[in-house]
């Protein structure tokens, strides 16, 4: 199911609206406007970067409703320098061109002035935008009334994409069956495998935004606040038998009540991968929770753990890895059993079904931070990026590191491979797909076959990155392994 993202999303004027005011006289003289000196509009609604509530019509200009100040993070590309950021300014005449600042606008003005056409309704504002599907609670929202609400809230006006997204495409774990799959995949083996994989999808909640996040960051406006944000992630098991005991480092741990303030945790080789923009630094990691088995709206069976160690990664990476501490060894035992079940289910899938899966995308996520859901769609196209001699050499090295991990199953080998994936420049496949996602789906695992049939899928690399507004498609990037 594809989204029908609106041509434009309006919001009322705010003093901090990031816009360019174009002067008609300057247009005639082919000179770019002075952004800093531009007068602010006082009455007409304008487009701003952080919207509140999508309007019912293109002329409403509504800025508030009872749900508060809604947040839809959109990343744009500067027309002049090519930089992608969440705080680019917009030409307020055509609403299509985005720039870092006056310098970039001036550099690009000769070219842009030839195509800049006045568009009072701002229909071009979303052009070129990528939506990072984090679900950020704003100050007027209260925890327990939105992120932890009943899944029926997905159909309410509280979603910033309300009216432009089909929330009915999300299927609860307990309702998923063969009828939800394409005809060639309607097999018990495929259903069992998807449900086995679903046990490794987790909800990631972060309750602090670091003051160190840069100005162009997706969460820059929330720096220094405790506004919770929701995303999805996937659990990675390497060698859960390697166990160390440490004092629990979480000051606000919910297990203080039953285990006491000086209780310990088991530090094991259990990692979580999520979107690269979800957790910025160790400060945020200390306020990060990971919810296992959140499969029902009432939260029965949910197990909560906390982030323990953050693995370094490049700022441009779409994936972020961190380890967790475990309070109860029963969780490890359950994950090990689930891992064995997953492996058996995968091996039982007929080869023709695996090949058919390569044409489809199956997403398992926590949309809006609610209970786990499954969506099914199609792989639309695949492109290759970052094919340089250096990146391909790095890919060969990564393949050797992966082989070493498979042979030794050691925690050190796995940690080295994860660190390399986060820090090395690698050639990637960019996979475009139309399975439904929404805010909170960032970092969700995406399944579409197996590496032996598609050539580009690994057991942990494929995770939802962003939604491309122009293409009306989701995409993710996975390393291009070189033999």
Legacy VTK file of the C-alpha trace (Angstrom):
# vtk DataFile Version 3.0
C-alpha trace
ASCII
DATASET POLYDATA
POINTS 483 float
0.000 0.000 0.000
1.534 3.279 -1.054
1.111 6.511 0.821
-0.711 9.408 -0.741
1.423 12.158 0.726
-0.182 15.571 0.168
1.304 18.068 -2.226
1.636 20.496 0.642
1.169 20.564 4.384
0.230 23.906 5.868
0.778 25.314 9.321
0.234 28.735 10.836
3.060 31.252 10.793
5.594 31.046 13.624
8.356 33.450 14.511
11.002 30.774 13.968
9.670 29.644 10.595
12.603 28.872 8.310
11.711 30.592 5.025
13.181 32.810 2.336
11.208 35.941 1.529
11.612 36.683 -2.177
11.494 40.336 -3.202
9.842 40.958 -6.580
12.260 43.752 -7.436
15.191 41.449 -6.806
13.551 38.851 -9.011
13.411 41.356 -11.860
17.061 42.220 -11.354
18.024 38.523 -11.149
19.450 39.063 -7.661
18.862 36.699 -4.750
16.994 38.083 -1.750
18.652 38.949 1.529
17.196 36.315 3.819
18.286 37.913 7.063
16.688 41.240 6.143
13.489 39.793 4.772
10.336 41.047 6.521
8.231 38.394 8.218
4.682 37.840 6.946
2.035 38.732 9.467
-1.267 37.345 8.270
-1.134 34.779 5.477
-0.299 31.183 6.439
3.132 30.022 5.378
4.889 26.696 5.175
7.183 25.859 8.054
9.604 22.975 8.520
8.044 21.407 11.597
4.340 21.042 10.940
1.628 20.700 13.522
-1.540 19.354 11.973
-2.186 18.512 8.302
-5.144 20.592 7.060
-8.390 19.202 5.768
-8.020 21.468 2.746
-5.152 23.329 1.132
-6.452 26.698 2.282
-7.074 26.056 5.953
-3.718 27.161 7.334
-4.655 25.538 10.623
-1.840 25.589 13.165
-3.193 23.892 16.271
-5.583 21.308 17.475
-6.122 19.452 20.726
-3.322 17.001 19.981
-0.657 19.677 20.292
2.350 20.515 18.164
2.827 17.488 15.896
6.244 16.681 14.498
6.987 15.322 11.016
10.772 15.194 10.453
11.603 15.911 6.796
15.111 15.913 5.383
15.861 17.988 2.275
18.837 18.377 -0.067
20.497 21.750 -0.642
20.212 22.750 -4.306
23.656 24.362 -4.233
26.006 22.141 -2.227
24.063 18.858 -2.119
24.075 18.587 1.681
21.093 16.780 3.202
19.764 18.204 6.468
16.606 18.737 8.497
16.936 22.519 8.871
17.273 23.772 5.294
15.536 27.007 4.370
12.985 27.262 1.582
12.537 29.759 -1.237
9.196 31.312 -0.290
8.397 32.288 -3.865
8.396 28.839 -5.466
8.602 26.760 -2.264
10.584 24.149 -4.170
14.258 25.079 -3.750
15.975 24.379 -0.412
19.259 25.924 0.778
21.625 25.826 3.750
21.916 29.620 3.952
22.293 32.847 1.942
25.663 31.749 0.610
24.283 28.599 -0.994
21.267 30.471 -2.323
23.456 33.150 -3.896
25.679 30.541 -5.549
22.658 28.841 -7.070
20.626 31.937 -7.921
21.602 32.298 -11.595
20.324 28.803 -12.273
17.337 28.851 -9.933
16.051 32.251 -11.067
15.330 30.771 -14.495
12.815 28.302 -13.067
11.574 30.033 -9.903
7.843 30.544 -10.424
5.592 32.057 -7.785
3.450 29.476 -6.008
1.346 31.183 -3.287
-0.130 27.866 -2.128
3.292 26.327 -1.586
2.525 23.152 -3.516
6.231 22.468 -4.092
7.281 22.603 -0.439
7.569 18.838 0.039
9.473 18.359 -3.218
12.641 16.373 -2.642
11.822 15.581 0.985
12.628 12.389 2.859
10.581 11.621 5.976
12.544 10.007 8.798
9.861 8.042 10.588
10.720 8.714 14.209
7.708 9.335 16.424
8.556 12.268 18.684
6.238 13.284 21.492
5.989 17.020 21.954
5.474 18.887 25.275
1.683 19.052 25.019
1.406 15.280 24.751
1.541 13.055 27.801
3.141 9.628 27.938
0.454 6.989 28.155
-2.043 8.892 26.039
-0.278 8.595 22.694
2.699 6.258 22.403
1.270 3.672 24.779
-2.329 4.067 23.704
-4.502 1.427 22.104
-3.510 0.668 18.491
-6.788 2.142 17.283
-5.086 5.513 17.856
-3.291 4.897 14.552
-6.451 6.052 12.826
-6.843 9.294 14.743
-5.957 12.870 13.869
-2.907 12.572 16.110
-0.835 11.142 13.251
0.834 14.004 11.310
0.234 11.983 8.124
-3.473 11.533 8.863
-5.470 11.321 5.658
-2.368 10.550 3.606
-1.524 7.104 4.934
-3.451 3.851 5.133
-3.142 2.712 8.732
-5.413 -0.253 8.014
-2.478 -1.883 6.183
-0.805 -2.611 9.552
-1.562 -6.167 10.693
-1.302 -7.162 14.349
1.012 -10.094 15.055
-1.793 -12.273 16.414
-3.944 -11.632 13.321
-1.302 -12.345 10.675
-2.007 -15.334 8.385
-1.530 -16.609 4.829
-4.290 -14.415 3.432
-2.124 -11.341 4.063
0.631 -12.633 1.764
0.946 -12.529 -2.043
-0.360 -15.659 -3.745
3.066 -17.249 -4.332
3.956 -16.863 -0.644
0.788 -18.285 0.883
2.496 -21.138 2.683
2.544 -22.116 6.337
6.349 -22.208 6.172
6.522 -18.545 5.155
4.029 -17.462 7.826
5.911 -19.390 10.508
9.202 -17.819 9.448
7.806 -14.266 9.517
6.294 -14.806 12.964
9.587 -16.292 14.181
11.471 -13.240 12.918
8.897 -10.971 14.571
10.107 -12.077 18.004
13.352 -10.199 17.334
11.691 -6.874 16.517
11.731 -4.522 19.511
10.389 -1.108 20.395
13.141 1.433 21.096
12.190 4.386 23.315
14.581 7.270 24.015
13.731 9.692 26.853
16.394 12.349 26.379
17.729 14.451 23.491
21.397 15.326 23.772
22.440 18.967 23.754
25.335 17.896 21.527
23.140 17.162 18.518
24.043 19.568 15.676
21.729 22.263 14.333
20.897 20.279 11.194
19.907 17.168 13.147
16.429 15.682 13.005
15.921 16.231 16.759
17.709 19.592 17.052
14.577 21.434 18.193
14.255 19.028 21.152
17.816 19.332 22.484
17.978 19.269 26.273
14.427 17.931 26.677
12.981 14.666 27.961
10.434 14.387 25.146
10.194 10.634 24.406
10.674 9.375 20.868
9.756 5.960 19.512
11.443 3.835 16.884
11.814 0.166 16.029
14.837 -2.102 16.149
16.054 -5.654 15.776
17.841 -7.934 18.243
21.115 -9.540 17.140
22.390 -12.672 18.882
26.041 -13.630 18.556
27.327 -15.583 21.549
24.791 -15.329 24.410
26.817 -17.876 26.429
29.541 -15.287 27.090
28.082 -13.727 30.253
29.518 -11.121 32.618
27.845 -9.724 35.734
27.887 -5.967 36.349
26.095 -3.523 38.613
23.066 -2.098 36.831
24.117 1.352 35.535
20.552 2.652 35.077
19.632 5.110 37.826
15.921 5.012 36.946
15.721 1.218 36.388
12.206 -0.119 36.972
13.693 -3.229 38.636
14.790 -1.206 41.684
11.420 -2.043 43.208
11.914 -5.809 43.245
15.713 -6.231 42.978
16.866 -3.272 45.085
18.950 -0.202 44.175
22.254 -2.127 43.994
21.114 -4.998 41.783
23.196 -6.458 38.960
22.634 -7.166 35.275
24.023 -9.760 32.908
26.191 -8.211 30.204
25.995 -10.541 27.209
26.560 -10.418 23.481
23.053 -9.250 22.656
22.902 -6.182 20.438
20.131 -4.054 18.995
20.255 -2.315 15.633
18.041 0.663 14.837
18.007 3.732 12.604
21.199 5.795 12.751
19.365 8.963 13.875
17.563 7.429 16.868
20.420 7.498 19.416
23.101 10.166 19.167
25.499 9.485 22.055
26.052 7.657 25.345
24.052 10.317 27.180
20.962 9.387 25.177
21.727 5.677 25.446
21.504 5.918 29.242
17.871 7.000 28.803
16.989 4.349 26.221
14.653 1.418 26.835
14.193 -1.676 24.682
10.833 -3.443 24.853
10.751 -7.121 23.872
7.590 -9.024 22.907
5.302 -5.980 22.812
2.776 -7.947 20.756
-0.562 -6.959 22.300
-2.202 -3.644 23.039
-2.382 -4.283 26.783
1.370 -4.941 27.018
0.989 -8.456 28.440
4.282 -10.307 28.079
6.355 -7.172 27.488
9.936 -7.380 28.820
11.868 -4.116 29.265
15.641 -3.758 29.238
18.024 -0.798 28.849
20.812 0.299 26.539
24.281 -0.538 27.865
27.006 0.241 25.284
26.859 2.289 22.080
28.937 1.260 19.084
30.549 4.126 17.133
29.268 4.841 13.637
29.559 7.448 10.917
27.102 10.343 11.191
25.743 9.466 7.735
25.102 5.809 8.580
21.500 4.607 8.371
22.085 2.009 11.101
23.129 2.337 14.749
24.141 -0.559 17.019
24.104 -0.790 20.793
24.238 -3.564 23.384
21.856 -4.084 26.288
22.060 -5.343 29.858
19.774 -8.237 30.812
18.162 -8.589 34.237
16.863 -12.140 33.874
18.601 -15.061 32.170
15.164 -16.370 31.201
15.095 -13.681 28.509
18.337 -15.019 27.043
17.010 -18.554 27.102
13.829 -17.449 25.369
15.796 -15.607 22.674
18.013 -18.642 22.101
14.974 -20.873 21.640
13.440 -18.315 19.288
16.686 -18.173 17.317
16.647 -21.941 16.859
13.006 -21.810 15.799
13.751 -19.011 13.326
16.581 -20.999 11.749
14.426 -24.115 11.421
11.554 -22.127 9.902
13.851 -20.486 7.375
15.315 -23.827 6.279
11.816 -25.239 5.780
10.833 -22.595 3.198
10.813 -24.033 -0.343
13.417 -22.537 -2.643
10.796 -21.214 -5.054
9.167 -19.316 -2.177
12.503 -17.754 -1.217
12.938 -16.558 -4.782
9.397 -15.162 -4.785
10.094 -13.338 -1.499
12.820 -11.368 -3.271
10.092 -9.442 -5.102
8.312 -8.440 -1.899
9.101 -6.425 1.234
7.813 -7.473 4.649
8.206 -4.906 7.433
7.851 -5.689 11.146
7.664 -2.514 13.230
6.115 -0.611 16.131
4.258 2.203 14.303
3.653 5.158 16.625
5.279 3.133 19.395
2.238 0.870 19.635
2.110 -2.917 19.559
4.084 -4.806 16.905
2.614 -4.806 13.387
3.407 -6.430 10.033
2.999 -4.849 6.602
3.545 -6.459 3.206
4.443 -4.738 -0.058
6.527 -4.968 -3.212
10.167 -4.265 -3.983
9.880 -1.633 -6.707
13.499 -1.034 -7.706
17.072 -1.529 -6.549
19.958 0.834 -7.225
23.667 0.756 -6.364
25.480 3.596 -4.627
28.967 4.487 -3.424
30.829 2.180 -5.815
34.396 3.385 -5.324
37.689 1.440 -5.141
37.990 2.234 -1.428
34.441 1.178 -0.590
34.769 -2.084 -2.523
38.041 -2.858 -0.743
36.236 -2.230 2.557
33.459 -4.594 1.462
35.955 -7.388 0.849
37.399 -6.830 4.302
33.900 -6.880 5.817
33.148 -10.161 4.070
36.248 -11.681 5.661
35.202 -10.358 9.077
31.750 -11.870 8.639
33.317 -15.206 7.673
35.491 -15.057 10.798
32.417 -14.465 12.949
30.508 -17.365 11.359
33.462 -19.675 11.995
34.302 -18.629 15.566
30.961 -17.251 16.871
33.057 -15.120 19.213
31.815 -11.892 20.771
35.003 -10.094 19.742
34.632 -11.090 16.078
31.005 -9.987 16.028
31.747 -6.676 17.749
34.569 -5.956 15.295
32.259 -6.649 12.359
29.501 -4.431 13.784
31.988 -1.614 14.412
33.283 -1.928 10.849
29.766 -1.789 9.392
29.099 1.413 11.309
32.336 3.200 10.454
33.553 2.017 7.040
32.470 3.556 3.755
30.809 0.666 1.909
29.132 0.138 -1.453
25.409 -0.262 -0.887
22.264 -1.438 -2.552
19.406 1.028 -2.162
16.160 -0.924 -2.108
12.869 0.898 -2.805
9.616 -0.688 -1.635
5.978 0.218 -1.050
5.079 -1.669 2.146
3.305 0.671 4.561
5.298 2.342 7.340
4.620 5.290 9.610
6.205 7.326 12.387
7.844 4.882 14.772
8.833 2.488 11.963
12.356 3.913 11.618
14.864 1.111 12.173
12.342 -1.678 11.578
13.686 -4.863 9.953
12.644 -5.439 6.344
12.627 -8.938 4.831
12.637 -9.787 1.144
14.150 -13.198 0.539
17.668 -14.335 1.305
21.144 -13.480 0.167
21.463 -16.755 -1.722
18.461 -15.830 -3.884
18.469 -12.028 -4.050
22.200 -11.586 -3.542
21.753 -8.525 -1.336
20.095 -9.546 1.906
21.783 -10.401 5.178
20.271 -11.485 8.489
20.533 -8.052 10.090
21.454 -5.324 7.597
18.045 -4.590 6.066
16.282 -1.909 8.135
13.791 0.772 7.188
15.495 4.122 6.598
13.135 6.806 5.225
10.144 7.611 3.041
10.828 9.462 -0.225
8.014 11.952 -0.816
8.697 12.423 -4.544
8.888 8.698 -5.299
6.102 7.844 -2.824
8.249 4.901 -1.742
10.197 3.717 1.288
13.828 2.737 1.018
16.709 1.232 2.947
20.367 0.622 2.187
22.319 -2.593 2.753
26.040 -3.248 2.304
27.031 -4.719 -1.042
29.092 -7.720 0.026
32.040 -8.574 -2.198
33.267 -12.158 -2.342
LINES 1 484
483 0 1 2 3 4 5 6 7 8 9 10 11 12 13 14 15 16 17 18 19 20 21 22 23 24 25 26 27 28 29 30 31 32 33 34 35 36 37 38 39 40 41 42 43 44 45 46 47 48 49 50 51 52 53 54 55 56 57 58 59 60 61 62 63 64 65 66 67 68 69 70 71 72 73 74 75 76 77 78 79 80 81 82 83 84 85 86 87 88 89 90 91 92 93 94 95 96 97 98 99 100 101 102 103 104 105 106 107 108 109 110 111 112 113 114 115 116 117 118 119 120 121 122 123 124 125 126 127 128 129 130 131 132 133 134 135 136 137 138 139 140 141 142 143 144 145 146 147 148 149 150 151 152 153 154 155 156 157 158 159 160 161 162 163 164 165 166 167 168 169 170 171 172 173 174 175 176 177 178 179 180 181 182 183 184 185 186 187 188 189 190 191 192 193 194 195 196 197 198 199 200 201 202 203 204 205 206 207 208 209 210 211 212 213 214 215 216 217 218 219 220 221 222 223 224 225 226 227 228 229 230 231 232 233 234 235 236 237 238 239 240 241 242 243 244 245 246 247 248 249 250 251 252 253 254 255 256 257 258 259 260 261 262 263 264 265 266 267 268 269 270 271 272 273 274 275 276 277 278 279 280 281 282 283 284 285 286 287 288 289 290 291 292 293 294 295 296 297 298 299 300 301 302 303 304 305 306 307 308 309 310 311 312 313 314 315 316 317 318 319 320 321 322 323 324 325 326 327 328 329 330 331 332 333 334 335 336 337 338 339 340 341 342 343 344 345 346 347 348 349 350 351 352 353 354 355 356 357 358 359 360 361 362 363 364 365 366 367 368 369 370 371 372 373 374 375 376 377 378 379 380 381 382 383 384 385 386 387 388 389 390 391 392 393 394 395 396 397 398 399 400 401 402 403 404 405 406 407 408 409 410 411 412 413 414 415 416 417 418 419 420 421 422 423 424 425 426 427 428 429 430 431 432 433 434 435 436 437 438 439 440 441 442 443 444 445 446 447 448 449 450 451 452 453 454 455 456 457 458 459 460 461 462 463 464 465 466 467 468 469 470 471 472 473 474 475 476 477 478 479 480 481 482
